[in-house]
Amino acid sequence: MLYDKNTKTYNFKDFALAYLSSARTNAQSYIEYAEKPQEYRWSGIDDYGAMGFIPAIWSFKHALECGVKFLKRMEGENIKKDHNLQNLVGELKISSTELQNMSDKWSKLSTLKELNNYRSNSQFGLINDQNNQVFHYPYNANGGFHAGLERFDYIGFLYGDNEKIMIKIMKELQEDVYETAKIIGSLMSKSPNK
């Protein structure tokens, strides 16, 4: 159950597990797509596996957020409507360098900095995405792109050496999924309200 109508609270543990699973599955779909010989692919971007890259990142970042909110709930804290992962991690009573490092790494999208857009001849660069919005919804409430998303021209990034870099990023993300599950599990065992 993801939402308890009696207590009016979300089950952040189940959300975190679902998002971790989604991140891993999307990353694997992208890797399988990208490692296929060209003659076995559909027409480029039309292959479903090609679309796994962005949802893998968004799902993983959301898993981190839900996992931290679950830990906060275990500490007896009320959950604020805050998506800023670095703030949430900083508010935990149980500190974790590993969780802070994972949060910093993915909040800054530093893993994407090597990508080049071959249509605009530009790099992705670093984006501070603490609130996990860059890949969440393409348009904000005012009808404009979220800051940074307009810089991710997905088709432009599919060419050149990017595919190898994107495979590397997805494999790294898969490792981080398992590492995050271990970190959160370890912190659960240290929680005063377990």
C-alpha positions as CSV (number, residue, x, y, z in Angstrom):
1,M,0.0,0.0,0.0
2,L,1.5,3.3,-1.1
3,Y,-0.9,5.6,0.7
4,D,-2.6,4.9,4.1
5,K,-6.0,6.6,4.1
6,N,-6.2,6.2,7.9
7,T,-3.0,7.9,8.8
8,K,-2.9,10.0,5.6
9,T,0.7,9.1,5.0
10,Y,2.7,7.7,2.2
11,N,4.7,4.5,2.4
12,F,8.0,5.9,1.2
13,K,9.8,2.6,1.6
14,D,7.6,1.0,-1.1
15,F,7.9,4.0,-3.3
16,A,11.7,3.9,-2.9
17,L,11.8,0.2,-3.8
18,A,9.6,0.7,-6.8
19,Y,11.7,3.6,-8.1
20,L,14.9,1.7,-7.6
21,S,13.4,-1.2,-9.6
22,S,12.3,1.1,-12.3
23,A,15.7,2.8,-12.5
24,R,17.5,-0.5,-12.8
25,T,15.0,-1.8,-15.4
26,N,15.2,1.4,-17.5
27,A,19.0,1.4,-17.3
28,Q,19.1,-2.2,-18.4
29,S,16.7,-1.5,-21.3
30,Y,18.9,1.3,-22.5
31,I,22.1,-0.8,-22.2
32,E,20.5,-3.7,-24.2
33,Y,19.3,-1.3,-26.9
34,A,22.6,0.5,-27.2
35,E,24.6,-2.7,-27.3
36,K,22.6,-4.2,-30.2
37,P,24.1,-4.1,-33.6
38,Q,22.6,-1.3,-35.7
39,E,20.9,-3.8,-38.1
40,Y,18.9,-5.2,-35.2
41,R,17.6,-1.9,-33.9
42,W,14.4,-0.3,-34.9
43,S,14.7,3.1,-36.6
44,G,16.9,4.8,-34.0
45,I,14.9,6.7,-31.5
46,D,11.8,4.6,-32.1
47,D,13.2,1.7,-30.2
48,Y,11.7,1.6,-26.7
49,G,15.1,0.8,-25.1
50,A,16.5,4.0,-26.4
51,M,14.0,5.9,-24.3
52,G,15.2,4.2,-21.0
53,F,18.0,6.7,-20.4
54,I,16.0,9.6,-19.0
55,P,13.5,7.6,-16.9
56,A,16.3,5.6,-15.4
57,I,17.9,8.8,-14.0
58,W,14.6,10.4,-12.9
59,S,13.5,7.2,-11.2
60,F,16.8,6.8,-9.4
61,K,16.8,10.3,-8.1
62,H,13.3,9.9,-6.9
63,A,14.2,6.6,-5.2
64,L,16.9,8.5,-3.3
65,E,14.3,11.1,-2.3
66,C,11.7,8.6,-1.2
67,G,14.4,6.5,0.7
68,V,15.5,9.6,2.6
69,K,11.9,10.5,3.4
70,F,11.3,6.9,4.7
71,L,14.4,7.3,7.0
72,K,13.0,10.6,8.2
73,R,9.7,8.9,9.0
74,M,11.6,6.2,10.9
75,E,13.2,8.9,12.9
76,G,9.7,10.1,13.9
77,E,9.9,13.2,11.7
78,N,7.0,14.7,9.7
79,I,7.7,14.9,6.0
80,K,7.6,18.3,4.4
81,K,6.7,18.8,0.8
82,D,10.3,19.3,-0.1
83,H,12.1,17.6,-3.1
84,N,15.5,19.1,-2.4
85,L,17.5,15.9,-1.9
86,Q,20.5,17.6,-0.3
87,N,18.3,19.4,2.2
88,L,16.5,16.2,3.1
89,V,19.7,14.3,3.6
90,G,21.2,17.1,5.7
91,E,18.2,17.0,8.0
92,L,18.6,13.3,8.9
93,K,19.5,12.6,12.5
94,I,21.6,9.6,11.4
95,S,24.4,11.0,9.2
96,S,25.8,9.1,6.3
97,T,28.7,10.2,4.2
98,E,27.8,7.6,1.6
99,L,24.2,8.9,1.3
100,Q,25.4,12.5,1.2
101,N,27.9,11.6,-1.6
102,M,25.3,9.8,-3.6
103,S,22.9,12.7,-3.2
104,D,25.5,15.3,-4.3
105,K,26.6,13.2,-7.3
106,W,23.1,12.8,-8.7
107,S,21.7,16.3,-7.7
108,K,24.4,17.9,-9.8
109,L,24.0,15.4,-12.7
110,S,27.8,15.3,-12.8
111,T,27.7,11.9,-14.5
112,L,26.2,13.6,-17.6
113,K,29.0,16.2,-18.0
114,E,30.9,14.2,-20.6
115,L,28.0,14.1,-23.1
116,N,28.2,16.2,-26.3
117,N,25.3,17.5,-28.3
118,Y,26.4,16.9,-31.9
119,R,23.6,19.0,-33.3
120,S,24.5,22.1,-31.4
121,N,28.2,21.3,-30.7
122,S,27.8,21.8,-27.0
123,Q,28.3,19.8,-23.8
124,F,25.6,19.0,-21.3
125,G,27.5,20.7,-18.5
126,L,26.6,20.7,-14.9
127,I,23.1,21.4,-13.8
128,N,22.1,21.8,-10.2
129,D,19.0,19.6,-10.1
130,Q,18.4,19.3,-6.3
131,N,14.6,19.2,-6.8
132,N,14.8,16.4,-9.4
133,Q,12.9,18.5,-12.0
134,V,15.2,18.4,-15.1
135,F,13.9,15.1,-16.3
136,H,10.6,15.1,-14.4
137,Y,8.1,17.1,-16.5
138,P,9.2,18.7,-19.8
139,Y,7.2,21.8,-19.2
140,N,6.7,23.9,-16.1
141,A,3.4,25.5,-15.0
142,N,4.1,28.6,-17.2
143,G,4.5,26.5,-20.3
144,G,8.3,26.8,-20.5
145,F,11.0,24.2,-20.2
146,H,12.4,23.5,-16.8
147,A,15.9,25.0,-16.4
148,G,18.3,22.6,-18.1
149,L,15.9,20.4,-19.9
150,E,16.1,22.4,-23.1
151,R,19.8,21.7,-23.0
152,F,19.2,17.9,-23.2
153,D,18.4,17.5,-26.9
154,Y,18.0,13.7,-26.7
155,I,18.4,13.0,-30.4
156,G,21.4,15.3,-30.5
157,F,23.0,13.3,-27.7
158,L,22.5,9.9,-29.4
159,Y,25.3,10.4,-31.8
160,G,29.1,10.1,-31.8
161,D,30.8,8.8,-28.7
162,N,27.8,9.6,-26.5
163,E,26.3,6.1,-26.8
164,K,29.4,4.6,-25.2
165,I,29.2,7.3,-22.5
166,M,25.5,6.7,-22.0
167,I,26.1,3.0,-21.6
168,K,28.8,3.8,-19.0
169,I,26.4,6.1,-17.1
170,M,23.6,3.5,-17.1
171,K,26.0,0.8,-15.8
172,E,27.2,3.3,-13.1
173,L,23.5,4.0,-12.2
174,Q,22.8,0.3,-11.8
175,E,25.7,0.0,-9.4
176,D,24.5,3.1,-7.5
177,V,21.0,1.5,-7.3
178,Y,22.4,-1.5,-5.4
179,E,24.7,0.7,-3.3
180,T,21.8,3.0,-2.4
181,A,19.7,0.0,-1.3
182,K,22.5,-1.1,0.9
183,I,23.1,2.3,2.4
184,I,19.4,2.8,3.2
185,G,19.1,-0.7,4.6
186,S,22.1,0.0,6.8
187,L,20.7,3.3,8.0
188,M,17.4,1.6,8.8
189,S,19.1,-0.7,11.2
190,K,20.6,2.3,13.0
191,S,17.3,4.2,13.3
192,P,16.2,4.8,16.9
193,N,12.6,3.9,15.9
194,K,13.2,0.7,13.9
